[in-house]
Amino acid sequence: ELENQLTTKSKTLDELKQSLALNGSAEQTPEALSLRIAELCEMVDSIVSQVAQLKTSMQSILEQWRVYDEVYAEVSLITTRYLYCIDQCKPSVVSLEALKNEVKTLQ
C-alpha cells in the first residue's frame, strides 16, 4: 500500500515538473520551484529506499515468526505427549489398609 502511495506521489511530482516547465508561476520563480521539486524528488527517492529496506526486514521477521510457530507447535506436541505419559505412569493411590492386605497376601 505504501509503495502504491509513493508511486502516486511520484507521478504527481512528475506532473508538477511538467506543469512548471509549461506554465511557470507568478508567486515564485521557476528556479525556486524547480529546486523545491528536486528536493521533493530526493525525499521520495529516500522514502522509496527506506520502504524497500523495511520490506526486506519485514520479510525476514515474517520468516522468523514462521520458524517460531513451527518450533512452538512441535514443543507443544512433545509437552502434551510427556504430560500424557506422566499421567499414565502414575501409580494408583492406595490406602494403607489395602497395602497391609497386599503385604499379607504376598507373605
Secondary structure, 3 states (H helix, E strand, C coil): CHHHHHHHHHHHHHHHHHHHHHHCCCCCCHHHHHHHHHHHHHHHHHHHHHHHHHHHHHHHHHHHHHHHHHHHHHHHHHHHHHHHHHHHHCCCCCCHHHHHHHHHHHC
